[in-house]
Amino acid sequence: MVDKRSACGAEWLDGTEGDSALSPEGPIEPHLLIMASDGTWASRALPEDGSLTIGRSAEVDIRVDERAVSRRHARLEFAAGTGSFRVVDLNSANGTLVGNKLVRDDSVQVQPGEPILIGRTVVTVRMPAISCAAQLEPARRAMRAMAGVEELIAKGAPTMISVLLLGETGVGKDVLAEEIHRRSPRAQGPLVRINCAGLSPALLESELFGHERGAFTGATHCKQGLLEAGAGGTVLLDEIGEMPLEVQAKLLLAIEQRMVRRVGATHCEPIDVRFLYATHRDIEAEVRAGRFRADFYYRINGLTIHIPPLRERRDEIDGLVARFGREAAARLGLARPPSFDEEALQRLRRSPWPGNIRELRSVVERAVLLADRGTVTVRVLIAADLSAEPMHPDPCEGDGTDEPERQRVIAALAACGGNQSRAARMLGLSRNTLISRIRQYGLVRPHRHDVEGTQGKPLKNLVD
């Protein structure tokens, strides 16, 4: 744990001391955030110039009492007026990890917000809120560009450090939460999921903390809250960015004290859970807008993992398609999953996937259902979901001509027997936009007498 007595000026964020840097009303000042593996944490004001040393020795600036940390483990160097800093490893036994880069006998420049792992302790530099988003963006781009997520999970999962999972909707935050729980010492305990979106403050509070009989109208019996129900396991608070401010304040107190008081109760109950959090929102922006408490944000942000969108992980698509295909086939009772031909896979690889992994799973499931003779072709994908072939091709793919889109419109009309309304829905367009595309590509608009009996057959009369 981080030694309170030797923290050399570190401000302890346990509610016993005020900390204007983390006040929801006050500015977020530059500071060093230190999260120990046992869940304790501290804040240390940053010097404008100079350095801070970290290690187990009583002679360093920030003492971390942890066996995996060397006596003089690392040094943080700050350059006046630049807002940048470097991490220097001081010949430590286990090295210092920045992202997925192991630093030994060397120094690395680190962006504000980027996690530094010293043993099992996570250290991050936090800058003023007015420039925080701009300073974090290079780190986010770097995180997306490198395969560091696995390394962060491997380091963070065995600890009690809270983990904040950030990423677009459908990117797989819940899957990573399951993986963190599975690799943790609490894997034998429950993984309790709580979706904070769409619940009123009163209902969310009742779900989290439970209630006593008669606490409100309809409370006919005592109810254990989900934080109590997760004893010995992990609690995933999904869509934490949607949590009302008044509930944030109560949950912050529960996390700090490791105690909850049910609605209507006069005494507290202990909780024994490890917290994971997930959101698609930019929490830094929410803090600046006053929609999210700064003190709560810094409490939950022990280790941040940015999950890249699927469009930046195209090399994973083939493996995901195979996995989702097997799962869908098992649910449908098929002897074996259908195969995807190469052209179909190419279409899947080129899609922008705005719905990320969730959208890909849905397309694959429908394609398995509609597969003809055990093979998924482009025609099956079109029938399953036209997101498999984007109307606007990837700018990095192909020559940028309109021919693939033209063929896609033809195929959609063919699959729908010339019914323009159905084809427009399949393409994700309005009917007027589809008619405009038909004119743009020089196609003959099909009429009912032209397409009668042509369901699922090529429409020869669509081309001039």
Secondary structure, DSSP 8 states (H G I E B T S, - for coil): -B-STTSSS-EE-SSSS--GGG-SSS----EEEEE-TTS-EEEEE--SSEEEEEESSTTSSEEB--TTS-TT-EEEEE-TTT--EEEEE-S-SS-EEETTEEESSSEEEE-TT--EEETTEEEEEE--HHHHHHHHHHHHHHHHHTT-HHHHHHHHTTS---EEEE--TTSSHHHHHHHHHHHSTTTTS-EEEEE-TT--HHHHHHHHHEE-TTSSTT--S-EE-HHHHTTTEEEEEETGGGS-HHHHHHHHHHHHHTEE--BT-SS-EE--EEEEEEESS-HHHHHHTTSS-HHHHHHH-SEEEE---GGG-GGGHHHHHHHHHHHHHHHHT-SS--EE-HHHHHHHHH---TTHHHHHHHHHHHHHHH-BTTEE-HHHHHHH-GGGS-SS--TTSS---SHHHHHHHHHHHHHTTT-HHHHHHHHT--HHHHHHHHHHTTB----HHHHTT-TTS--GGGB-
